[in-house]
Amino acid sequence: MNNITIIVAGGAGTRFGAAVPKQFVLLAGRPVLMRTLEAFAPFSHETVVVLPLAHQQLWQQLCSQHRCVVPHRVVTGGDTRWQSVKNAIDTLDVQQGDVIAVQDGVRPLLSSALIQRAFDVARERGSAVPVVEVTDSIRQLAPDGSSHIVPRAQLRAVQTPQIFDAVALKAAYQRPYQPVYTDDASVYEMAGHQVVLVDGEPSNIKITHPGDILFAENLLKHD
């Protein structure tokens, strides 16, 4: 019964505006992606990092420069996140009882407690998707430009890692792509499986903009 982790880092980071993609930007002295990889190291029996072919040499250089010793394989990503995850899953030989965690490469601040909790729930119930309450007011737009309030008590913001029964997830990713697939939970759910929610963490942010690095560094200082 193995824990398998897929870390997806396929973005070009154009919105970030840095000289390198955001997954390679230094966060308190180590690349963001490396911090994510290292967070999962104590929990994973097998780890796959998904990168565009154009970024793989840079990643090798960073691993050497920063002495990253976490065992992992690199798989080439696709044109979409769905294709990138599928590419990784297709390389896996999964067995009954295995679970697969899919993690955003630019979410480096999750706690060990969240990772352990999500793996435990997924192994017991078949899936575990961390969520947090929505704190902003939400309005839904209509085609005519009008809008109406959406009760936020009924909404949750979804995070990663999203963890699933490995056999079921691999089978779900053999189905044809659909536009409704916005994350791994949607792929799993559309294949007929139940998505189980677990408590996420407000600090489990996705590094998207330059200000996120400053915020993340501040969180690390007070960790």
N, C-alpha and C positions, 0 to 999 in steps of 0.2 A: 504494500500500500504506500505508494510514493507520492510525495508532494512535488509537483512540477510547476515551475514558474516561467511564464513568457513575459518578457519586458519589451514593450513596444516603444521604439524610439525612431519613428520613421519620418518625423516632420522636418521640413526645411527651415522652420523658425523664421520665416520672412517678417512676421509681425514683431518679432523680438528686436530686430535691428542691430544685432551684434555681428562681429566678424565671423563667428562660428555659430552653428545651430544651437538653440537654447539648451539642448540636452548635454552639450559639451562645455557650456559656460561654467566657470568656477563658482562654487558655493562654499564659502569658508575654506577655500584652498583645495577643494576636490571637485571634479566635474559632477554636475547634477546627476547624470546617468549612473555614474559610479556610486554615488551615495544611495541611489535607489537599488542598484545591484547588491550592495553590501548590506542593506536593510533586510533583504530576503535570504541572504546566505545561510543564517542559522536554521532556516525552516525548509529549505529546498533540497531535494535529492538530485534534481536536474534543473538546469536553468538555461533558457534560450533568450538571447538578445536579438531583437529584430531591428536591422539597420538598412538604409539604402546602400547599395553597392558603393556609391560615391563617398560614403562616410566611414567605411570599414577600415581603411588604412589609418585615418585619423584616430579612430577608436583604439586600434592596436598601439599607436604611438602614445596615446594618453595612458593606456594600461601599463605600458612599460615605464613611462615617466613617473606615474604616481604609484607604482608598485602594487597594482591591483592583483590580488592572488585568488580571487573568487573564481572557481571553475565555472565556465559557461561556454556555450556554443553560439556562434553568430550565424543568423539566417538572413538572407536578403529579403527586404520588404517588397510590397507591391504598390500599386498606384493608389490604393485606398487602405484605410485601417483594417477593414474586413479582410482584404486580400493579404495584408501583412500577417494578421493573426492566423489566417488559414495556411499560409506558407509555413509558419512555425509548427502548427498542429500537424500538418502533413508529414513532418519529419519525425514525429513522436510514435513510439511503439507503446501504446498505453495498455494497461491491464485492469481487470476488474478491481475496484478498490482504490485506484489512483485518483487524485484530484489535480486539476489544472487551475492555477491562478494566472490571470491576465492583468498586468500592471502597466499603467502609464509610466514611461521612462522619466517623465518630468514631474513625478509626485514623490520627492525624496524624503518627505518629513513625516511619514506615517510612523506610528509607534510599533514596537514589537508586540504590544498587547493587542492592537488591531489585527496584525497579521495572524497571530496565534488564534484569536477569536474567530476570524473569518475561516481559517483552515479547519478549525474544530467544527463549526456549524456546517460547512460544506460537506465534510466527511459524514456527519450525522444525518443531514437533511437533503443533500444533493446539490445545494447551491448556497452561496452567501455573497450578497452585494451590499457594500457599506453605503449608507445614506445619512444625510444631515438635514435638519429642518431648514426650510426656506425662511429667511428673516426679512427680506425685502417684500414690499407689496408687489403683487403680480397682476397685470392686466392682459387680457386676450384680445387681439385685434380682429375685427371683422373685415370682410372684403370691401365694405363701403367706407372704411377708415375709422369707424367708431370702435369703441372698446368697452369691455366690462371687466369688473373685478373678478378675480379667481380666488376662492378661499384658500389661503396659503396653509392652513392647518391640514389640508388634504394633500399637500405637495411635499416632495422630498427631492433634494439635489443628490445626484448619484456620483459616487466616487469609485476609485479602484483601490485595492485589488478586487476583481470580481472572480470568484472561485466556484468551480463546478465539478461534478462527477466527470472524470476524464473521458470515459467511453461515450457518455451521452453528448458531451460537448463536441467531441471529434465527429460523431455522427451528424450533429446539427450543422457543422461547418461543411458537410458534404452536400447540403442542400443549395440550390441556386441562390445567388445574391438577390436581396430585395431592398428597395430604398428605405424601408422601415428599420433596417438594421443600423441603429445609431451606436450600439455598443454590444458587448458580448452577451449581456443579459437579454437583449432583444433577440439575438440569434437563438439563444437557448430557449426562450419563452415561445418563440414562433415555431419551434420544433415540438411543442407540446408539453414542456416541462415547467414546473413551478419555480419562480424566482423568490428566494427567501431573503428578506432584508435584515441587515444587522446595523448596529449603531456605528457610524463613521466618526470622523474627528474634524472639527473646524480647522485644525492646523494642517490637515492633509490636503494642502492646496496644490493646484496644478500650475507650474511655472509657465506663464504665458507672455508676460510683459516685463520689461526691465525692472519696474518697481517691485515685482514679485521676488526678485533676488534679494533686494534690500529687506523686504519683509521677512523672507525666509531666514536670512542671516540673523535678524533680530530674534526670531523664534529660537534659533539654535543657541544663541547666547544665553537665553533664559530657560533652556531645557534642563 
